Amino acid sequence: MTKQLYPLLLISFIGSFGLSVVLPFLVFLVNDFGGNPFVNGMMELLTLHFN
């Protein structure tokens, strides 16, 4: 693998890592702000859609 691909792989890893950190805690954040299961589902859907 050439060194030219390393920045691309790093960016991809950081994006995947950020998503894997946000999704488990999104349930607790929605519940703390008074959201119901529908709001939680919509937040997860939008998070995955825009990432």
TIKEMAR-434662 format. One record per atom (N, C-alpha, C): x, y, z; residue in three letters. Coordinates in pm, whole numbers, plus 50000, padded with zeros to 5 digits. Layout:
! TIKEMAR-434662
XYZALA;...
***
This chain:
! TIKEMAR-434662
500864988250000MET;500005000050000MET;500905012450000MET;500585021849917THR;501415033749906THR;501105043550018THR;502045052250039LYS;501885062150146LYS;500845072750110LYS;500445073349986GLN;499435083149945GLN;498055079850000GLN;497825067150034LEU;496515063150085LEU;496375065150236LEU;497455067350306TYR;497385068650452TYR;496485079950499TYR;496535091850441PRO;495585102350488PRO;494125098550466PRO;493835092050354LEU;492465087850327LEU;492005077250427LEU;492865067850458LEU;492525057650557LEU;492355063550696LEU;493175073350730LEU;493075080050860LEU;491755087550873LEU;491365094650768ILE;490095101950770ILE;488925092350782ILE;488985081250712SER;487925071250719SER;487845065150858SER;489005062350919PHE;489015056651053PHE;488445066351155PHE;488815078951146ILE;488325088951241ILE;486815090651229ILE;486285090351107GLY;484845091351088GLY;484105079451146GLY;484625067451124SER;484005055351178SER;484095055051330SER;485215059251383PHE;485395059351528PHE;484455069451593PHE;484295080951534GLY;483385091051588GLY;481955086151590GLY;481555079351484LEU;480185074151478LEU;479975063251582LEU;480975054851603SER;480835044051702SER;480845049451844SER;481345061251866VAL;481315067351999VAL;479985074452023VAL;479445080751922VAL;478225088851937VAL;476975080151954VAL;476835069851873LEU;475585062251872LEU;475225055752006LEU;476145049552079PRO;475715043652208PRO;475245054052310PRO;475805066052307PHE;475435076252404PHE;474255084752360PHE;473845083252234LEU;472735091152184LEU;471435087752256LEU;471245075252294VAL;470045071152368VAL;469945078752500VAL;471035079552572PHE;471025086452702PHE;470825101452685PHE;471425107252582LEU;471255121652559LEU;469805125052525LEU;469185116952441VAL;467785119652405VAL;466885118152527VAL;467125107952609ASN;466315106152729ASN;466515117352829ASN;467745122452843ASP;467995133452936ASP;467285146252893ASP;467145148252764PHE;466475160252714PHE;464985158252695PHE;464445146952743GLY;463005144952743GLY;462435138852616GLY;463255132552537GLY;462755126452413GLY;462135112952439GLY;461265108752350ASN;460635095652359ASN;461325086052261ASN;460925073452256PRO;461575063852164PRO;461485067952017PRO;460405074551977PHE;460305079051838PHE;461385089451807PHE;461575098951898VAL;462605109251878VAL;463975102751875VAL;464195092851961ASN;465475085851963ASN;465725079051829ASN;464725072351776GLY;464875065851646GLY;465145075651534GLY;464475087051538MET;464705097151435MET;466105103051446MET;466585105151568MET;467945110451586MET;468985100551535MET;468805087651564GLU;469745077751513GLU;469685076851362GLU;468475077451306LEU;468325077051161LEU;469025088851095LEU;468815100751150LEU;469445112551092LEU;470955112551110LEU;471425107551224THR;472875106651246THR;473515097551144THR;472905085951120LEU;473465076651021LEU;473315082050879LEU;472225088850854HIS;471985094050720HIS;473005104850682HIS;473285113850772PHE;474165125050740PHE;475635121950759PHE;475955110350815ASN;477355106450824ASN;477625097250710ASN;
***
